[in-house]
Amino acid sequence: MHELSIASSIIETVRGEIASRPGRRATAVGVRIGALAAIDADALRFGFDAIVKDSDLEPLRIDIEQIDRRQRCLDCSTEFETDRYTLTCPACGSLRGACIAGEELDITFIEVEEA
């Protein structure tokens, strides 16, 4: 379950950000996860909550945004959402495409407030 190590890394990042802002505490962290990132959002949330529980960061919450896979056709430049296996361009039928979204694993925000 690599989601636990990812949760731990997110928390380390939050701790680093808070350390540079004395007198503040983190209340939320936002994460963007692409469909191809091979991360189970529920497992990530469970691991995150388990690490935060009874720590100095409680009640820090995680907000997870899941991003669908998007392709750009290399022949006609059409952009389209797709699943892992259907890569045919709906406009021209080409199989030549580039993934332009869906591989993300990003921290998008850390919400802080006065302690």
C-alpha positions as CSV (number, residue, x, y, z in Angstrom):
1,M,0.0,0.0,0.0
2,H,2.1,2.9,-1.3
3,E,-0.7,5.3,-0.5
4,L,0.5,5.4,3.2
5,S,4.0,6.6,2.1
6,I,2.4,9.1,-0.2
7,A,0.2,10.4,2.7
8,S,3.3,10.6,4.8
9,S,5.1,12.7,2.1
10,I,2.1,15.0,1.9
11,I,2.2,15.5,5.7
12,E,6.0,16.2,5.6
13,T,5.3,18.9,3.0
14,V,2.6,20.4,5.1
15,R,4.9,20.4,8.1
16,G,7.7,22.1,6.1
17,E,5.3,24.8,5.0
18,I,4.0,25.4,8.5
19,A,7.5,25.6,9.9
20,S,8.1,28.6,7.7
21,R,5.0,30.3,9.1
22,P,5.3,30.6,12.9
23,G,2.0,31.0,14.7
24,R,0.0,29.4,12.0
25,R,-1.5,25.9,11.6
26,A,-2.6,24.0,8.6
27,T,-6.3,23.2,8.3
28,A,-6.5,21.5,4.9
29,V,-4.3,20.2,2.1
30,G,-5.5,19.7,-1.5
31,V,-4.3,16.9,-3.7
32,R,-4.9,16.3,-7.4
33,I,-4.7,12.7,-8.5
34,G,-4.8,11.5,-12.1
35,A,-6.6,8.4,-13.2
36,L,-3.3,6.9,-14.4
37,A,-1.4,7.7,-11.2
38,A,-2.3,4.2,-9.7
39,I,-3.4,5.7,-6.4
40,D,-6.5,4.6,-4.6
41,A,-8.1,7.8,-3.3
42,D,-9.9,6.0,-0.4
43,A,-6.7,4.3,0.7
44,L,-4.8,7.6,0.5
45,R,-7.5,9.3,2.6
46,F,-7.5,6.5,5.1
47,G,-3.7,6.6,5.5
48,F,-3.7,10.3,5.8
49,D,-6.4,10.4,8.5
50,A,-4.6,7.6,10.4
51,I,-1.3,9.6,10.5
52,V,-3.0,12.9,11.4
53,K,-5.2,11.4,14.2
54,D,-4.0,12.3,17.7
55,S,-1.1,14.3,16.2
56,D,-0.3,18.0,16.5
57,L,-1.8,18.5,13.0
58,E,-5.3,17.2,13.9
59,P,-7.9,18.2,12.6
60,L,-6.0,18.6,9.3
61,R,-8.1,17.4,6.4
62,I,-7.2,16.2,2.9
63,D,-9.3,17.3,-0.1
64,I,-8.8,15.0,-3.1
65,E,-9.6,16.0,-6.7
66,Q,-9.6,13.2,-9.2
67,I,-8.6,14.0,-12.8
68,D,-9.8,11.9,-15.7
69,R,-7.5,10.9,-18.5
70,R,-7.4,13.3,-21.4
71,Q,-5.8,12.7,-24.8
72,R,-4.8,15.0,-27.6
73,C,-5.0,13.5,-31.1
74,L,-1.6,13.9,-32.9
75,D,-3.4,14.0,-36.3
76,C,-6.3,16.4,-35.8
77,S,-5.5,18.0,-32.4
78,T,-8.8,17.1,-30.9
79,E,-8.7,16.8,-27.1
80,F,-11.0,14.2,-25.5
81,E,-11.5,12.3,-22.2
82,T,-11.0,8.6,-22.3
83,D,-10.5,5.6,-20.2
84,R,-7.3,3.5,-20.0
85,Y,-8.0,1.4,-23.0
86,T,-10.1,3.4,-25.5
87,L,-7.6,5.7,-27.2
88,T,-9.3,6.2,-30.6
89,C,-9.9,9.8,-31.5
90,P,-13.6,10.5,-31.6
91,A,-13.1,13.1,-34.4
92,C,-10.9,11.3,-36.9
93,G,-10.5,7.7,-35.6
94,S,-6.7,8.0,-35.3
95,L,-4.9,6.0,-32.6
96,R,-2.0,8.4,-32.5
97,G,-2.4,10.5,-29.3
98,A,-0.6,12.0,-26.4
99,C,-1.8,11.9,-22.8
100,I,-2.3,15.5,-21.6
101,A,-4.0,14.8,-18.3
102,G,-4.5,11.9,-15.9
103,E,-0.9,11.3,-14.6
104,E,-0.9,14.0,-12.0
105,L,0.0,13.7,-8.3
106,D,0.2,17.2,-7.1
107,I,-0.4,19.2,-3.9
108,T,-2.6,22.0,-5.1
109,F,-3.0,24.0,-1.9
110,I,-2.3,24.1,1.8
111,E,-4.8,26.1,3.8
112,V,-3.4,27.8,6.9
113,E,-4.9,29.9,9.7
114,E,-3.8,31.7,12.8
115,A,-3.1,29.2,15.6
